[in-house]
């Protein structure tokens, strides 16, 4: 049986481009939808001749709907905001993030696609807890407008499943990092710290570097997705992370060691959008797919630094 078409919205981005490469290796026909920015083409440079790239605005619901065909597998990796920017523009988050994603889900359901796959947040959507790993059963209590959007989209996926029986799959990723990730204000701490080293500028660590996050190397995260997206999944939601917690202070010490910098960080208080500690319980996915992250943080950071 032929592999279904994979339509990857946001396929030229950090996660999207890595996903596209792996889908092609598995012989899936791939359609990439993106803005057609210079970054899109750079990230896809090794495979751009193997995909159909459709340039457009994600807010153009007519164009988005026109692309879709029955039995497509639809990947939604469009990221219209980050937690910090969403805090500044909470109403825009509704207009530019939630609305467009729900339009995509509605169009996909009406076209009778094979499955919709959504990349959600494995951090800020969960209730504030102790350091114990949070499972998919943990109460959702999103910490920012960005996280509220992710949660809302998850609920809409479930709604359209009940109306149209369109299968869906949600990956709640922890903090993926690796090559091609772009630092944004208040987001993507690993490239932010590497960029500070490159510019010889002191980095800022919030809550005095005591914030704890679950970091997963991009290759491990995408391997998990490709291993499972086209299967008959037991669940509709999976946490994908390393299952280990690392403080920002420890992260910086690893980066100092790798880059051999003598820079000293500046410490700032915790912001309202910051969770103190997020570590994902990945047992649901690990047991179902016999999967385990292969690349530890020091090794992953070394690989990432080599791309600078």
C-alpha positions as CSV (number, residue, x, y, z in Angstrom):
1,X,0.0,0.0,0.0
2,X,1.3,3.5,-0.9
3,X,2.3,5.9,1.8
4,X,-0.2,8.7,2.3
5,X,0.7,12.3,1.4
6,X,2.1,14.2,4.3
7,X,1.1,17.9,4.4
8,X,3.5,19.7,6.8
9,X,2.3,23.2,7.8
10,X,5.4,25.0,9.1
11,X,7.7,22.5,7.4
12,X,10.4,25.0,6.9
13,X,10.9,25.8,10.6
14,X,13.1,24.2,13.2
15,X,11.1,21.1,14.0
16,X,9.3,21.0,10.6
17,X,12.5,20.8,8.5
18,X,13.9,17.9,10.6
19,X,10.5,16.2,10.3
20,X,10.3,16.7,6.5
21,X,13.8,15.1,6.1
22,X,12.8,12.0,8.1
23,X,9.5,11.6,6.3
24,X,11.3,11.6,3.0
25,X,13.7,9.0,4.2
26,X,10.6,6.8,5.0
27,X,9.4,7.4,1.4
28,X,6.4,9.6,2.3
29,X,5.4,12.1,-0.4
30,X,5.7,15.5,1.3
31,X,3.9,18.8,0.8
32,X,5.4,21.8,2.7
33,X,3.3,24.9,3.4
34,X,5.2,28.0,4.7
35,X,5.7,31.6,4.2
36,X,8.6,30.9,1.8
37,X,11.1,32.9,3.9
38,X,14.8,32.7,3.3
39,X,15.0,30.6,6.5
40,X,12.5,28.1,5.1
41,X,14.6,27.5,2.0
42,X,17.9,27.3,4.0
43,X,16.5,24.8,6.4
44,X,15.1,22.6,3.6
45,X,18.1,23.1,1.3
46,X,19.1,19.5,1.2
47,X,15.6,18.2,0.3
48,X,13.8,21.2,-1.4
49,X,13.9,19.4,-4.7
50,X,12.1,16.4,-3.2
51,X,9.1,18.2,-1.8
52,X,6.3,20.4,-3.2
53,X,6.7,23.7,-1.5
54,X,3.5,25.8,-1.3
55,X,4.1,29.4,-0.3
56,X,1.3,31.2,1.5
57,X,-0.2,32.8,4.5
58,X,-1.6,30.4,7.1
59,X,-4.4,32.9,7.8
60,X,-5.7,32.4,4.2
61,X,-8.2,29.7,5.0
62,X,-9.3,29.3,1.4
63,X,-5.7,28.5,0.3
64,X,-5.2,26.1,3.2
65,X,-8.4,24.2,2.5
66,X,-7.5,24.0,-1.2
67,X,-4.2,22.2,-0.5
68,X,-5.9,19.4,1.5
69,X,-7.1,16.1,0.0
70,X,-8.9,13.0,1.4
71,X,-6.5,10.6,3.2
72,X,-3.8,13.2,3.7
73,X,-1.8,13.2,7.0
74,X,-1.7,16.8,8.2
75,X,1.0,18.0,10.5
76,X,0.4,21.3,12.2
77,X,3.7,22.9,13.3
78,X,2.8,26.5,12.6
79,X,4.0,28.6,15.6
80,X,2.4,32.0,15.4
81,X,3.8,33.2,18.8
82,X,6.0,32.4,21.7
83,X,5.0,32.7,25.4
84,X,6.7,36.1,25.9
85,X,5.2,37.7,22.8
86,X,1.8,36.3,23.6
87,X,1.9,37.9,27.1
88,X,2.3,41.3,25.4
89,X,-0.5,40.7,22.9
90,X,-3.1,38.3,24.4
91,X,-6.0,39.4,22.1
92,X,-3.8,39.0,19.0
93,X,-3.1,35.5,20.2
94,X,-6.8,34.7,19.7
95,X,-7.0,36.3,16.3
96,X,-3.7,35.1,14.8
97,X,-3.2,31.8,16.5
98,X,-6.3,30.0,17.7
99,X,-8.6,31.2,14.8
100,X,-6.3,30.0,12.0
101,X,-5.5,26.6,13.6
102,X,-9.2,25.9,14.2
103,X,-9.9,26.8,10.5
104,X,-7.2,24.3,9.5
105,X,-8.7,21.6,11.7
106,X,-12.2,22.3,10.3
107,X,-11.0,22.2,6.7
108,X,-9.1,19.0,7.3
109,X,-12.1,17.3,9.0
110,X,-14.4,18.3,6.1
111,X,-11.9,17.0,3.6
112,X,-11.8,13.7,5.4
113,X,-8.1,13.6,5.9
114,X,-6.5,10.4,7.4
115,X,-5.1,12.0,10.5
116,X,-4.3,15.5,12.0
117,X,-1.1,15.7,14.0
118,X,-0.6,18.7,16.3
119,X,2.6,19.7,18.1
120,X,1.5,21.1,21.4
121,X,3.4,22.3,24.5
122,X,4.8,19.8,27.1
123,X,5.5,22.6,29.5
124,X,3.4,25.6,30.2
125,X,0.0,23.9,29.6
126,X,0.3,21.8,32.7
127,X,-0.7,22.7,36.3
128,X,2.2,24.0,38.4
129,X,3.5,21.1,40.4
130,X,6.5,19.9,42.3
131,X,9.5,18.5,40.5
132,X,7.8,15.2,40.0
133,X,7.4,14.4,36.3
134,X,4.0,15.4,34.9
135,X,2.0,12.8,33.0
136,X,-0.6,13.3,30.3
137,X,-3.3,12.9,33.0
138,X,-2.0,16.0,34.9
139,X,-4.6,18.8,35.1
140,X,-4.1,21.4,32.4
141,X,-3.6,25.0,33.7
142,X,-1.9,27.0,30.9
143,X,0.5,29.7,32.1
144,X,0.5,32.1,29.1
145,X,-1.8,33.1,26.2
146,X,0.5,31.0,24.0
147,X,-0.1,28.0,26.2
148,X,-3.9,28.8,26.4
149,X,-3.9,28.7,22.6
150,X,-2.2,25.3,22.5
151,X,-4.7,23.9,25.0
152,X,-7.7,25.4,23.1
153,X,-6.5,23.8,19.9
154,X,-6.2,20.5,21.6
155,X,-9.9,20.8,22.7
156,X,-10.9,21.7,19.2
157,X,-9.2,18.6,17.8
158,X,-11.3,16.5,20.2
159,X,-14.4,18.4,19.2
160,X,-14.0,17.9,15.5
161,X,-13.1,14.2,16.1
162,X,-16.5,13.8,17.8
163,X,-18.3,15.6,14.9
164,X,-16.4,14.1,11.9
165,X,-14.5,11.1,13.5
166,X,-11.3,12.6,12.2
167,X,-8.4,10.9,14.0
168,X,-5.9,13.2,15.6
169,X,-2.6,12.9,17.5
170,X,-1.1,15.4,19.9
171,X,2.6,15.4,20.8
172,X,3.3,17.5,23.9
173,X,7.0,18.3,23.4
174,X,9.1,19.4,26.3
175,X,12.0,21.7,25.3
176,X,13.4,20.5,21.9
177,X,16.8,22.0,20.9
178,X,19.3,21.4,18.1
179,X,20.4,22.7,14.8
180,X,18.3,25.4,13.0
181,X,16.5,26.5,16.1
182,X,16.3,30.3,16.2
183,X,16.4,32.3,19.4
184,X,13.4,34.5,20.1
185,X,12.8,36.9,22.9
186,X,11.9,34.9,26.0
187,X,11.9,31.6,24.1
188,X,14.4,28.9,23.0
189,X,16.9,29.1,25.8
190,X,19.6,26.9,24.2
191,X,20.2,29.0,21.0
192,X,19.8,32.2,23.2
193,X,22.7,31.1,25.4
194,X,24.8,30.1,22.4
195,X,24.1,33.4,20.7
196,X,25.2,35.3,23.8
197,X,28.5,33.4,23.7
198,X,28.9,34.2,20.0
199,X,28.3,37.9,20.8
200,X,30.4,37.9,24.0
201,X,27.3,39.1,25.9
202,X,26.3,38.1,29.4
203,X,23.2,35.9,29.4
204,X,20.2,36.4,31.6
205,X,18.9,33.5,33.7
206,X,15.5,34.0,35.3
207,X,14.7,32.9,38.9
208,X,18.5,33.0,39.5
209,X,19.0,30.0,37.2
210,X,16.9,27.7,39.4
211,X,14.1,27.1,36.8
212,X,14.1,23.4,35.8
213,X,13.3,22.2,32.2
214,X,13.2,19.0,30.3
215,X,15.4,19.2,27.3
216,X,15.3,16.8,24.3
217,X,17.6,16.8,21.3
218,X,15.7,17.4,18.0
219,X,16.7,14.1,16.5
220,X,15.3,12.1,19.4
221,X,12.0,14.1,19.3
222,X,11.5,13.6,15.5
223,X,12.4,10.0,15.8
224,X,9.6,9.5,18.3
225,X,7.1,11.3,15.9
226,X,8.1,9.3,12.8
227,X,8.0,6.1,14.8
228,X,4.4,6.6,15.8
229,X,2.4,9.0,13.7
230,X,1.1,6.5,11.1
231,X,0.3,3.8,13.6
232,X,-2.9,2.8,15.3
233,X,-2.1,4.7,18.5
234,X,-3.5,3.6,21.9
235,X,-3.9,7.3,23.0
236,X,-4.5,10.6,21.3
237,X,-2.0,12.5,23.5
238,X,1.7,11.7,24.2
239,X,4.4,13.5,26.2
240,X,7.7,13.6,24.3
241,X,10.7,14.6,26.3
242,X,13.8,13.3,28.0
243,X,12.1,12.6,31.3
244,X,15.0,14.4,33.0
245,X,15.1,17.9,34.6
246,X,18.0,20.3,34.2
247,X,18.2,23.7,35.8
248,X,19.1,26.7,33.7
249,X,22.2,27.2,35.9
250,X,23.3,23.6,35.1
251,X,22.5,24.2,31.4
252,X,24.7,27.3,31.4
253,X,27.6,25.4,33.1
254,X,27.4,22.8,30.3
255,X,27.4,25.5,27.6
256,X,30.4,27.2,29.4
257,X,32.3,24.0,29.3
258,X,31.6,23.4,25.6
259,X,32.2,26.9,24.4
260,X,35.1,27.6,26.9
261,X,33.6,31.0,27.6
262,X,34.3,33.0,30.8
263,X,31.1,35.0,30.6
264,X,29.1,35.2,33.9
265,X,25.3,35.2,33.8
266,X,23.0,38.0,35.0
267,X,20.2,36.8,37.3
268,X,16.7,38.1,37.2
269,X,13.5,37.2,39.2
270,X,11.0,34.7,37.8
271,X,8.5,36.1,35.3
272,X,4.7,35.5,35.6
273,X,4.8,33.1,32.6
274,X,7.6,30.9,34.0
275,X,6.9,27.6,35.5
276,X,9.4,26.7,38.3
277,X,9.9,23.1,37.2
278,X,8.6,21.1,34.2
279,X,9.8,17.5,33.8
280,X,7.7,15.2,31.6
281,X,6.6,11.7,32.4
282,X,7.2,9.9,29.1
283,X,6.2,6.4,30.2
284,X,3.1,6.3,28.0
285,X,5.0,6.7,24.8
286,X,8.1,4.9,25.9
287,X,6.2,1.7,26.8
288,X,3.9,1.7,23.7
289,X,6.7,2.3,21.2
290,X,9.7,0.9,23.0
291,X,11.4,4.2,22.5
292,X,14.1,6.0,24.6
293,X,15.9,9.2,23.9
294,X,19.4,8.4,22.8
295,X,21.3,11.7,23.0
296,X,22.0,13.1,26.5
297,X,22.2,16.9,27.1
298,X,26.1,17.3,27.0
299,X,26.3,15.4,23.7
300,X,23.3,17.2,22.2
301,X,24.7,20.6,23.2
302,X,28.1,19.7,21.6
303,X,26.3,18.7,18.3
304,X,24.3,21.9,18.4
305,X,27.4,24.1,19.1
306,X,29.1,22.5,16.0
307,X,26.4,24.1,13.8
308,X,27.3,27.6,14.9
